[in-house]
Every structure is written in C-alpha cells, then in structure tokens.
Amino acid sequence: MKYCCFLLGMLLFQISFGQEQAVFYFDNNKFELNKTEAAKLQKWIAENTSSKILSITGSTDEVGTSGYNDTLSQKRVSYVFNQIKGKVNIRPDFKSISLGEKGATSTNKAENRKAIIHYLLEKDLDKENEVLGIKVAVPEVVIPEDAPLEEKVRLAKVGTKIILKNINFYQNTFATMPESQGTLYDLLFIMQNNPDLIIEIQGHICCIDKDYRNLSLDRAKQIKRFLVYNGIQEYRVKTKGFGVSQPIYPIPEATPEQAAANRRVEIEILSKK
C-alpha cells in the first residue's frame, strides 16, 4: 500500500513539475559504487544541499535468486542513504524502496543495477505536500456563539453560516420589526467595511409543513433591499428561501423556543478576503 501511494506521489510529481531524480549505477553483484559513480554521487550531493530527498529506490538485474536480489538492492539503497545522510535534507517519512529484480526494466543488465534518488528542488519545496498528494488538515475555527456579528464574520471561512440574531418580522409578513434595526445596521456596517465580502441571505420559517407563500425568500429579500437601499451593490447580496426544509428542531416544534430557533435568518459567506 505504501509503495502504491509512493508511485502515485511520483506520478503527480512528474505531471506537475517534471521528474527530479538522480540515477547511480553499480557494478555486477556490488552494493558500493565504483570510483566514477561515487564521484558523480558526491557532485550531486554538493549541488543539492538545499533540495529534499523523498525516496531512494534500489534495483538489480535478473541474475541470481529473487531473495539475493532483494537483499542486494536494499544494500544499494542503504549505501546511498549513508552517503547523503546529514548532507542533504530528507523527508521525515523518507521511503526506502527495494525492488530487486522487479526493477529490471531495461534489456541492458547494467542499466538495471542502480539506485534512484527521487527529490524536490528548493524552488518546489513550497509545493511539497501538493506534489505528494498530501492533504494538510486546516484547524477548524471556533466562532464563539456570543461574539459580535463583526467578529463572527471576521473569523468565518467561505461556506460558514451565521445566524442573524434579533431579526424579527411581523407575523405572516416580511416586514421587519423595530428591534431588528440594530442587527440590520451591524450587517450594513460590516458590508460597507468589507468591500470584497459577498454573502447569501437565507430565510427559514417555522411551525407549518410547507412554505406555501415563499415567505422565507421574501424575508431574505427584505433584508437585501435594506442593504441595497443603503448603498451595497446588488451582486454582493444573494438571497435564498429554505422554508421549513432545514429546521434546527423537528417540526412541529415542542416549545415556543424551538419555533423561534427554526424561524431564523442566516447569512452564508460566499466570498471574502
């Protein structure tokens, strides 16, 4: 499995950046390099102190038993590794790969008696994980529930949804109640001070089995109208109505508090810097 992952990484590497490898050849039945190849290795080391080694692969010709060839190819890898250790950067998860005679891909036996160093040049080190197909986990940002709206938007990533608290409407209408003004102006301030911010306003209602009048969308549009009337470009504010399709609590709600939680307006961050 590790070998398959390595080959996948090498394939991505070749596609993205062109293969970076150095090949060194061994004499028959030898696991130490002759003077010519040893000098070539030392020259490579001197020229690659800022590179990073990903793996070393050893192989043999097809003469001898499979067991003997596996051991011989591993000794070749170990010899090269000991020559470069401490002189060139090596990945912590460095791969030592012994192919034995399975690495014999040439009809010329001498060309199969080799060790290959796979490596990254210094200029490609910032793409190291991409080259190897490694996904780096991004720590999840925890947004405090009681944080001001401005702070929530600042901490949010693209795709984050934030409930707009204290947004209330007159019953069965899309007209906002006076107590909604504070949150509306907070949102306006945020949009004014973050010109690259694009949001989607999402409406949700409660208590019924279907949003027959599309009231959830009308409520989202009402908030958009407030923002646009106060100078926010229309393209920065999308709207969507979810009706009762995404309740926080099952419908019918068991308490007025659950109904109030389902009856909400959220913003989703679509784009920001």
C-alpha positions in Angstrom: 0.0 0.0 0.0 2.8 2.4 0.9 4.5 1.6 -2.4 1.3 2.3 -4.3 1.0 5.7 -2.5 4.6 6.5 -3.3 4.1 5.7 -7.0 1.0 8.0 -7.0 3.0 10.7 -5.5 5.8 10.3 -8.0 3.2 10.4 -10.8 1.8 13.7 -9.5 5.3 14.9 -9.2 6.2 14.2 -12.8 3.0 15.7 -14.1 3.3 18.9 -12.1 6.9 19.7 -12.1 8.8 17.2 -14.3 10.7 14.3 -12.7 13.6 15.2 -10.5 15.7 12.1 -10.0 19.4 11.1 -9.9 20.5 7.7 -11.0 23.6 5.9 -9.9 24.8 2.6 -11.4 26.5 -0.3 -9.6 28.9 -3.0 -10.9 27.7 -6.6 -11.0 26.9 -8.0 -7.6 28.2 -4.8 -5.8 26.4 -2.6 -3.4 29.1 0.1 -3.3 29.6 2.5 -6.1 32.8 2.4 -8.2 35.0 5.5 -8.3 33.3 7.1 -11.2 29.8 6.7 -9.9 30.9 7.6 -6.3 32.3 10.9 -7.7 29.1 11.5 -9.5 27.2 11.0 -6.3 29.4 13.4 -4.3 29.0 16.0 -7.1 25.2 15.6 -6.8 25.3 16.0 -3.0 27.3 19.2 -3.3 24.8 20.6 -5.8 21.7 19.6 -3.9 22.3 20.6 -0.2 19.1 22.7 -0.4 17.0 20.0 -2.1 14.9 17.5 -0.2 15.0 13.7 -0.8 11.7 11.9 -1.0 12.9 8.3 -1.5 15.7 6.1 -2.8 14.8 3.1 -4.9 17.2 0.2 -5.5 17.1 -2.5 -8.2 19.2 -5.3 -9.7 19.4 -7.2 -12.9 17.7 -10.6 -13.1 20.8 -12.7 -12.5 20.6 -14.7 -9.2 17.7 -15.6 -7.0 14.9 -13.2 -6.1 15.9 -13.3 -2.4 19.5 -12.4 -3.2 18.5 -9.6 -5.5 16.1 -8.1 -3.0 18.8 -8.0 -0.3 21.3 -6.6 -2.8 19.0 -3.8 -3.9 18.3 -2.9 -0.3 22.1 -2.8 0.4 22.4 -0.4 -2.5 19.8 1.9 -1.1 21.4 1.8 2.3 24.8 2.6 0.8 23.5 5.7 -1.0 21.5 6.8 2.0 24.6 6.6 4.3 26.5 8.8 1.8 23.8 11.5 1.8 22.7 11.4 5.4 23.4 14.7 7.1 24.4 16.4 3.9 21.0 16.7 2.1 17.5 17.3 3.6 15.5 14.2 3.8 11.7 13.9 4.5 10.8 12.5 7.9 8.7 9.9 6.1 11.5 9.1 3.7 10.8 5.9 1.7 13.5 3.2 1.2 12.3 1.0 -1.7 13.9 -2.2 -2.6 12.6 -3.5 -6.0 15.2 -6.2 -6.5 14.9 -7.7 -10.0 11.3 -6.3 -10.2 13.0 -3.1 -11.1 14.7 -4.5 -14.1 13.1 -2.5 -16.9 15.9 -2.4 -19.4 17.2 -5.2 -21.7 20.7 -3.9 -20.8 21.5 -5.6 -17.5 24.0 -2.9 -16.5 21.2 -0.3 -16.6 19.1 -2.3 -14.1 21.8 -2.3 -11.4 21.0 1.1 -9.9 19.7 3.3 -7.2 17.5 6.2 -7.9 17.2 9.3 -5.7 13.8 11.0 -6.0 13.9 14.5 -4.8 12.5 18.0 -4.8 14.4 21.1 -5.8 14.4 24.0 -3.4 12.1 26.0 -5.7 9.4 23.3 -5.4 9.6 22.8 -1.6 6.6 25.1 -1.0 4.5 22.7 -3.1 5.8 19.6 -1.3 2.5 18.3 0.1 0.8 19.0 -3.2 3.4 17.0 -5.1 3.0 14.1 -2.8 -0.8 14.3 -2.7 -0.9 15.0 1.0 -3.8 17.0 2.3 -3.0 19.2 5.2 -5.7 19.5 7.7 -6.8 23.0 8.3 -7.6 23.7 12.0 -11.3 24.4 12.4 -12.0 27.9 13.5 -14.4 28.0 16.5 -16.7 31.1 16.4 -18.0 32.0 19.9 -21.8 32.0 20.0 -21.8 35.3 21.9 -19.3 37.1 19.7 -20.4 40.3 18.0 -21.6 39.8 14.4 -18.5 41.7 13.1 -16.2 39.2 14.9 -18.1 36.2 13.6 -17.8 37.4 10.0 -14.1 38.1 10.6 -13.5 34.6 11.8 -15.7 32.9 9.3 -14.4 31.0 6.3 -16.1 30.7 2.9 -19.1 28.4 3.4 -19.7 29.4 7.0 -23.3 30.2 8.0 -24.0 32.7 10.7 -27.4 33.3 12.3 -28.5 36.9 12.4 -29.8 37.3 15.9 -32.7 39.6 16.8 -34.1 39.7 13.3 -37.9 39.5 13.8 -40.8 40.0 11.4 -44.4 40.9 11.9 -46.5 37.7 11.9 -47.0 36.2 8.4 -45.3 39.2 6.7 -41.8 40.1 5.5 -41.8 43.4 7.3 -39.1 43.7 9.9 -40.0 44.7 13.5 -38.2 47.7 15.1 -36.0 45.5 17.3 -34.3 44.2 14.1 -32.7 47.6 13.4 -29.6 47.0 15.5 -28.6 43.8 13.7 -29.5 45.3 10.3 -27.2 48.2 10.8 -24.5 45.9 12.1 -24.7 43.9 8.9 -24.7 47.1 6.8 -21.6 48.4 8.6 -19.8 45.0 8.0 -20.7 45.1 4.3 -19.5 48.7 4.0 -16.2 48.0 5.6 -15.5 44.7 3.8 -15.9 45.6 0.1 -14.8 42.1 -1.0 -17.4 40.3 1.2 -20.2 38.6 -0.7 -23.0 36.9 1.2 -26.2 34.9 0.7 -29.1 35.8 3.0 -31.1 32.7 3.8 -34.6 32.7 5.2 -36.2 30.0 7.3 -39.7 29.8 8.8 -41.3 27.5 11.4 -44.4 25.8 12.6 -46.0 24.7 9.3 -45.4 21.8 6.9 -44.7 23.9 3.8 -43.8 27.5 2.9 -46.8 27.9 0.7 -46.3 31.7 0.2 -42.5 31.5 -0.1 -42.3 33.8 2.9 -38.8 32.7 3.8 -37.5 34.0 0.5 -39.4 37.3 0.8 -37.9 37.8 4.2 -34.4 37.3 2.9 -35.2 39.7 0.0 -36.4 42.3 2.5 -33.0 42.3 4.2 -31.3 42.6 0.9 -33.5 45.6 0.0 -32.3 47.3 3.2 -28.7 46.8 2.3 -29.0 47.8 -1.4 -31.1 50.9 -0.4 -28.1 51.9 1.8 -25.5 51.6 -0.9 -24.5 47.9 -1.0 -24.1 46.6 -4.6 -26.7 44.1 -5.5 -24.3 41.4 -6.7 -22.8 41.2 -3.2 -26.1 40.0 -1.7 -27.7 36.8 -2.9 -30.9 35.5 -1.4 -32.5 32.1 -0.8 -35.5 30.8 1.0 -35.4 27.4 2.6 -38.9 27.4 4.0 -39.1 24.6 6.6 -36.7 22.3 4.8 -33.7 22.9 7.2 -35.2 23.2 10.7 -32.9 23.2 13.8 -35.6 21.3 15.7 -38.2 18.9 14.3 -41.5 20.3 13.1 -43.9 20.6 14.8 -41.8 22.2 17.4 -42.3 21.1 21.0 -41.8 24.6 22.5 -42.1 28.3 21.5 -38.3 28.5 22.0 -37.8 25.7 19.4 -40.1 27.5 17.0 -38.2 30.8 17.4 -34.9 28.9 16.7 -36.3 27.5 13.5 -37.8 30.8 12.4 -34.5 32.5 11.6 -32.4 34.4 9.1 -28.8 33.3 8.3 -26.0 34.6 6.2 -23.6 32.3 4.3 -20.2 33.7 3.4 -19.7 33.2 -0.3 -16.5 35.2 -0.8 -14.2 37.3 1.4 -10.6 38.3 1.8 
